[in-house]
Amino acid sequence: MDRRRFLSDVTRGTAGATAALTLSRRLSAGASPPSERVRAGFVGVGGRAGALLEIFSSQDDVDIVTLAEIDQRRLPKAIDLVTERKGKPPSTTGDFRTMLDDDSIDVLVVGTPDHWHAIPTIMACQAGKDVYVEKPDSHNVVEGQRMVEALRRHNRIVQMGTQARSDPMIFEALDYIRQGHLGRVLVAKAWESTKQGSIGNPPDGQPPEGVDYDTWLGPAPKRPFNPRRFHSNWRWFFDYGTGDVGNDGVHRIDYARWALDTAIEAQGGKPAGMPTKVVTVGGKWYFDDMQQWPDTLQVCYEYPADGDAPGRILTYEMRVWAPYRYNGDGEGAILYGDQGYIVIANHRWRAFSPDDRVVAEGRGTMDATPHVRNFLDCVKSRQRPNADLETVGHPSSLLCHTANVAWRLGRQVEFDHTSETFPGDDEANVLRTRPEYRKPWTLPEV
């Protein structure tokens, strides 16, 4: 693909809590000398990308060079933000590929919808740039696989935006688990129980003025414009998103599996790795609207026994219509041990004795700033970031993708983590990727 072609010019190790706090304090330090600065380009500036722009632009050692955006209406606010904080307006483009040929840009920040995660990340790695990409890593299994291949081949730093991996509160909870207080842990659970609204059934129409809708569709099939298949609500459609399991669920699933591995290691065992069996039940049972992914879901991941080590189970529950909390929190993860259990949520954690007394607890903010800071420091040190795509981000994303495959088939699937395939299951393997990538946005070879 010719990266120089313009579509438009409209424009790992996990550190401890103390280390993360130290990184955060650097925000108040003076500006870094030019040799230590990181020059960033943004793919998207609205939604989550806009939140990331706020954080990156607040870092003293970051310059925001270029903003790539297909919706011109979103650019003025982003330009004003960067200009105010950096004293200089960024350049703008409608084609992220122009940034790949700019040798002054060190990193790409990809805060786009899921169907636009893989292609920019792979191409950035090929262009010698590091990447901060939002969660989940990709739209499907093969895309994530290809992204990992790209970072390996080109020796790049790629951080996935699961900010809990750099959160001091989570480190504190894991330290408690690491001390062995829970005893032997065989079961972990993640959940979402927060009410969301119907997206309705509005008619198709015309893209708003200033929107390059064809580029927004990218590799997805050509379809008429619909306001619900666009900003904010794209995640509910097969073409662009991964449902709520890949939207909010990936966070909770990620720190549930992280906590499970920590508990196993506290007992002298090896990390659980990846499950070999996945079964998903549920459906679109509550909302009468356009969304395609389920609003009610339960997933069970079975991790096999290994020698003397027993098997384990991780489950995920999602009820996006529930007007109440579960285990005292709208979303979180829980670890069950034979000497106690722990509930980890977005802003607090609580450990319980077998008779349900709170024996330890902590609070936090789940701010993404330490996660961005960890990425920037790793760009400089060339160490693996906390949510390294290969060892952390992609495995957690695979749990979302395999759950969606099992749900779409309506049955259990078996998964081989080495090949990232479903052995002997042609129906499941078809769902590892798109039926077709719409040209010119084909998935790059690595």
C-alpha atoms as one frame of an Amber mdcrd trajectory, in Angstrom:
protein
   0.000   0.000   0.000   1.398   3.464  -0.917   1.703   5.239   2.407   2.425
   8.518   0.645  -0.979   8.727  -1.025  -3.188  11.396   0.534  -6.878  10.725
   0.896  -7.305  14.308   2.126  -5.367  16.964   3.956  -8.410  18.531   5.612
  -7.080  18.824   8.081   7.121  -5.541  31.344   7.570  -6.132  33.820   4.951
  -4.683  36.173   6.336  -2.063  38.512   5.157  -1.636  42.075   2.756   0.997
  43.284   5.600   3.216  44.429   7.135   3.196  40.966   3.849   4.166  39.366
   3.416   7.063  41.772   6.944   8.216  41.021   6.088   8.259  37.325   3.016
  10.356  38.009   5.049  12.918  39.977   7.189  13.563  36.922   4.281  15.461
  35.449   5.179  18.412  37.643   8.796  18.453  36.500  10.146  20.980  34.020
  10.167  20.420  30.262  12.613  17.796  29.036  15.510  18.683  26.725  14.927
  18.012  22.988  16.955  14.788  23.050  14.528  13.281  25.561  11.281  14.424
  23.986   8.738  12.095  22.388   6.975  13.378  19.290   3.486  11.939  18.837
   0.948  11.629  16.067  -2.692  10.881  16.824  -5.001   8.639  14.811  -8.349
  10.110  15.819  -9.058  12.957  18.250 -12.625  12.283  19.468 -14.033   9.938
  22.090 -11.321   7.921  23.792  -8.702   9.427  21.489  -9.698  12.848  22.813
  -9.167  11.671  26.398  -5.730  10.341  25.445  -4.892  13.631  23.753  -5.635
  15.366  27.057  -3.161  13.103  28.874  -0.387  13.013  26.277  -0.494  16.773
  25.767  -0.105  17.279  29.527   3.259  15.481  29.557   6.210  17.861  29.603
   8.360  15.612  27.416   5.754  15.115  24.653   5.219  17.164  21.509   1.966
  16.661  19.594   3.035  16.862  15.956   0.054  15.784  13.837  -3.616  14.953
  14.279  -5.264  12.587  11.788  -9.067  12.783  11.826 -11.832  11.871   9.369
 -14.361  14.197  11.022 -13.343  17.840  10.540 -15.873  18.912  13.178 -13.690
  17.385  15.880 -10.488  19.169  14.926 -10.945  22.739  16.258 -11.263  21.656
  19.890  -8.263  19.307  19.583  -6.130  21.957  17.871  -6.994  24.510  20.547
  -6.064  22.065  23.311  -2.666  21.273  21.830  -1.955  24.920  21.002  -2.812
  26.041  24.526  -0.648  23.402  26.169   2.273  23.286  23.783   2.295  26.837
  22.444   2.140  25.599  18.882  -0.698  24.178  16.753  -0.288  20.661  15.384
  -0.548  19.897  11.705  -3.666  18.009  10.595  -4.476  15.393   8.002  -7.312
  13.154   6.921  -4.967  10.240   6.234  -2.938   8.748   9.094  -0.460   7.339
   6.572   1.077  10.766   6.059   2.444  10.438   9.597   4.184   7.174   8.784
   6.510   8.953   6.387   7.288  11.724   8.868  10.600  10.743  10.438  10.137
  13.338  13.175   7.204  11.386  14.655   8.263   8.759  17.201   4.942   7.284
  18.300   1.389   6.856  17.050  -1.531   6.988  19.446  -4.449   4.966  18.071
  -7.738   5.764  19.804 -10.054   4.732  16.984 -12.953   2.245  16.857 -11.881
  -1.408  17.103 -11.933  -2.007  13.356  -9.271   0.683  12.951  -6.776  -0.616
  15.550  -4.801  -3.185  13.581  -3.933  -1.475  10.301  -2.407   1.723  11.770
  -0.570  -0.260  14.449   0.982  -2.698  11.979   1.927   0.040   9.529   3.412
   2.161  12.314   5.584  -0.758  13.453   6.729  -1.243   9.861   7.584   2.450
   9.699   9.735   2.182  12.835   7.318   3.884  15.217   6.071   2.809  18.620
   2.337   2.625  19.320  -0.153   3.237  22.101  -3.328   1.473  20.939  -6.664
   1.322  22.696  -8.310  -1.871  23.868  -9.112  -4.479  22.715  -6.030  -4.837
  20.559  -8.033  -5.547  17.418 -11.331  -6.387  15.789 -10.587 -10.123  15.576
  -8.062 -12.846  16.357  -6.022 -12.668  13.147  -5.617  -8.901  13.374  -4.210
  -9.148  16.879  -1.920 -11.971  15.789  -0.602  -9.841  12.934  -0.042  -6.876
  15.263   2.100  -9.023  17.556   4.077 -10.307  14.581   4.730  -6.711  13.504
   6.007  -5.544  16.883   8.246  -8.616  17.131   9.702  -8.262  13.669  10.345
  -4.550  13.975  11.265  -4.530  17.675   8.682  -1.926  18.602   7.094  -0.821
  21.870   3.311  -1.327  21.736   1.188  -0.566  24.793  -2.506  -1.496  24.929
  -4.805   0.893  26.764  -5.793  -1.305  29.696  -4.766   1.305  32.248  -5.304
  -0.973  35.253  -1.915  -2.476  34.373  -0.265   0.730  35.618  -2.664   1.582
  38.419  -1.242   1.878  41.981  -4.489   0.649  43.523  -4.371  -2.558  41.479
  -0.719  -3.054  42.440  -1.758  -2.769  46.073  -4.483  -5.400  45.669  -2.079
  -7.722  43.851   0.509  -7.292  46.613  -2.131  -8.495  49.068  -2.829 -11.530
  46.876   0.899 -12.159  46.402   1.310 -12.499  50.163  -0.824 -15.639  50.025
  -3.777 -14.419  52.071  -6.364 -16.069  49.803  -4.839 -19.511  49.959  -5.529
 -21.796  47.046  -7.500 -20.057  44.295  -9.349 -22.019  41.630 -11.989 -19.563
  40.399 -11.980 -15.949  39.218 -14.912 -13.896  37.971 -15.191 -10.619  36.070
 -18.425  -8.716  35.537 -20.258  -5.714  34.133 -23.536  -4.735  35.755 -24.203
  -1.150  34.723 -27.263   0.099  32.921 -26.858   1.416  29.391 -29.580   2.801
  27.192 -31.182   1.688  23.967 -29.583   3.036  20.792 -32.925   3.006  19.007
 -33.639   2.312  15.334 -33.070   5.551  13.415 -33.226   5.460   9.605 -30.183
   5.601   7.344 -29.159   8.991   6.080 -26.260  11.011   4.741 -22.926  11.503
   6.529 -22.577  14.916   8.155 -20.682  17.542   6.223 -16.963  17.297   6.885
 -16.980  13.529   7.532 -14.943  11.202   5.324 -17.307   8.289   5.851 -15.638
   5.966   3.341 -12.361   6.175   5.232 -14.183   5.738   8.543 -15.599   2.454
   7.205 -12.089   1.416   6.204 -11.788  -2.376   5.888 -15.447  -2.914   6.857
 -18.144  -3.512   4.227 -19.655  -0.546   2.434 -22.959   0.329   4.104 -25.298
   3.335   4.139 -24.520   5.892   6.809 -26.510   5.582  10.011 -25.933   7.780
  13.083 -25.984   4.704  15.328 -23.385   2.900  13.240 -20.982   5.788  13.720
 -19.472   7.754  16.624 -19.990   6.256  20.089 -22.352   3.422  19.106 -20.165
   1.616  16.545 -19.116  -0.885  19.236 -22.511  -2.608  19.092 -22.107  -3.746
  15.467 -20.246  -6.766  14.124 -18.504  -4.770  11.393 -16.719  -2.359  13.721
 -16.799  -3.440  17.357 -16.488  -6.406  19.685 -19.542  -5.798  21.862 -19.360
  -4.884  25.511 -17.053  -7.805  26.250 -14.422  -5.997  24.175 -15.493  -2.534
  25.293 -15.667  -2.605  29.102 -15.260  -6.328  29.687 -11.673  -6.464  28.476
 -10.589  -4.318  31.443 -12.203  -6.530  34.037 -11.191  -9.761  32.283  -7.633
  -8.480  32.093  -7.206  -7.801  35.782  -9.167 -10.935  36.705  -6.680 -13.117
  34.820  -3.785 -11.037  36.174  -5.020 -11.554  39.739  -5.581 -15.270  39.087
  -2.016 -15.721  37.859  -0.727 -13.772  40.855  -2.619 -16.049  43.272  -1.307
 -19.164  41.550   2.261 -17.887  41.710   1.793 -17.051  45.393   1.252 -20.770
  45.936   4.385 -21.658  43.972   2.614 -22.513  40.717   3.019 -21.396  37.116
   0.673 -18.832  35.546  -2.535 -20.327  34.172  -1.749 -19.233  30.620  -4.665
 -19.389  28.202  -7.880 -21.403  28.466  -8.462 -24.397  26.223 -12.265 -24.398
  26.406 -14.650 -21.446  26.075 -18.421 -21.512  26.305 -20.634 -18.429  26.016
 -24.361 -18.135  26.586 -26.620 -15.130  26.304 -28.273 -12.954  23.731 -29.785
  -9.660  22.748 -32.737 -10.090  25.036 -33.438  -6.703  26.610 -33.062  -3.836
  24.149 -35.278  -3.585  21.075 -32.865  -1.606  18.968 -30.254  -1.834  16.211
 -27.389  -3.280  18.232 -26.171  -6.712  17.147 -23.974  -7.840  20.021 -25.678
  -9.310  23.128 -26.869  -7.246  26.064 -26.870 -10.289  28.363 -23.881 -12.625
  28.460 -22.083 -15.241  30.515 -18.715 -16.690  29.528 -16.824 -19.579  31.100
 -13.122 -20.128  30.361 -11.605 -23.441  31.443  -7.875 -23.645  32.079  -6.529
 -27.202  31.926  -4.836 -29.072  34.739  -1.081 -29.317  34.259   0.671 -32.174
  36.038   0.035 -31.688  39.757  -1.518 -28.266  39.144  -5.328 -28.282  39.074
  -7.461 -26.714  36.407  -8.940 -23.263  36.897 -12.057 -21.383  35.817 -12.470
 -17.735  34.883 -15.963 -16.433  34.208 -17.341 -13.181  32.843 -20.879 -11.867
  33.295 -22.406  -8.907  31.495 -25.788  -7.297  32.061 -25.865  -3.876  30.426
 -29.485  -3.342  31.432 -29.066  -3.828  35.211 -29.836  -0.705  37.316 -27.917
  -2.041  40.330 -24.475  -3.178  41.346 -23.061  -6.654  41.794 -20.769  -7.437
  44.741 -21.160  -3.788  45.656 -19.715  -2.448  42.396 -20.993  -1.955  38.880
 -17.970  -3.647  37.332 -14.996  -5.517  38.664 -13.380  -8.877  39.345 -13.418
 -11.305  42.234 -10.973 -14.038  43.222 -12.141 -16.988  45.328  -9.623 -18.753
  47.537 -10.009 -21.376  50.241  -8.822 -18.862  52.891 -10.683 -15.785  51.690
 -11.687 -13.790  48.652 -10.993 -10.384  47.166 -13.180  -7.993  45.163 -11.324
  -5.586  42.851 -13.316  -2.774  41.275 -12.436   0.398  39.406 -11.965   2.617
  42.439 -11.507   0.261  45.373 -10.556  -3.247  46.454 -11.752  -5.218  49.461
 -10.442  -8.497  50.868 -12.758 -10.711  52.896 -12.265 -13.478  55.424 -14.167
 -16.774  55.074 -16.871 -15.355  57.352 -17.291 -12.302  55.097 -15.473  -9.740
  57.256 -13.495  -7.052  55.415  -9.883  -7.645  56.450  -8.073  -5.285  54.062
  -9.018  -2.640  51.528  -7.763   0.220  49.412  -8.967   2.951  47.088  -7.805
   4.572  43.884  -8.848   6.509  40.803  -7.951   4.260  37.823  -6.412   7.290
  36.133  -4.780   6.461  32.790  -1.950   8.959  33.299   0.495   6.456  34.877
  -0.208   4.092  31.979   0.658   6.756  29.419   3.708   7.653  31.498   4.820
   4.011  31.545   4.523   3.872  27.753   6.585   7.020  27.270   9.296   5.837
  29.626   9.452   2.505  27.824   9.745   4.268  24.466  12.943   5.759  25.874
  14.270   2.711  27.750  13.102   0.088  25.202  11.780  -2.080  28.031   8.445
  -3.863  27.712   5.575  -1.659  28.897   3.110  -2.773  31.544   0.439  -3.708
  28.988   2.855  -4.963  26.361   0.767  -6.107  23.424   2.517  -9.449  23.018
   2.477 -10.667  26.621  -0.491  -8.801  28.121  -2.703  -6.943  25.660  -3.187
  -9.585  23.012  -3.785 -12.487  25.437  -6.491 -10.494  27.244  -8.023  -9.451
  23.933  -8.047 -13.100  22.830 -10.332 -13.885  25.749 -12.818 -11.367  24.351
 -12.510 -12.622  20.773 -12.877 -16.298  21.711 -15.924 -15.492  23.837 -17.526
 -13.741  20.866 -16.747 -16.666  18.557 -18.357 -19.102  20.998 -21.415 -16.852
  21.345 -21.885 -16.467  17.593 -21.713 -20.240  17.166 -23.936 -20.941  20.178
 -21.672 -23.673  21.541 -18.415 -24.455  23.302 -15.194 -24.014  21.375 -11.743
 -25.433  22.026  -8.783 -23.109  21.636  -5.098 -23.728  20.933  -3.146 -20.740
  22.258   0.028 -21.688  20.352  -1.556 -21.369  16.913  -4.434 -19.178  18.119
  -6.830 -21.396  16.230  -9.786 -23.626  17.048  -8.446 -27.109  16.225 -10.596
 -29.050  13.787 -13.379 -26.469  13.963 -13.883 -24.898  10.539 -16.903 -22.858
  11.649 -14.969 -21.254  14.480 -11.843 -20.661  12.431 -13.828 -18.732   9.835
 -14.683 -16.259  12.606 -11.032 -15.641  13.423 -11.032 -12.853  10.845 -13.233
 -10.863   8.465 -14.731 -12.586   5.428 -13.139  -9.833   3.338 -11.148  -6.629
   3.807 -12.464  -3.815   1.669  -9.770  -2.395  -0.582  -7.538  -0.501  -0.249
  -7.670  -1.245   3.483  -6.400  -4.798   3.416  -4.622  -6.199   6.466  -0.876
  -5.644   5.928   1.380  -8.669   5.585   4.217  -8.819   8.081
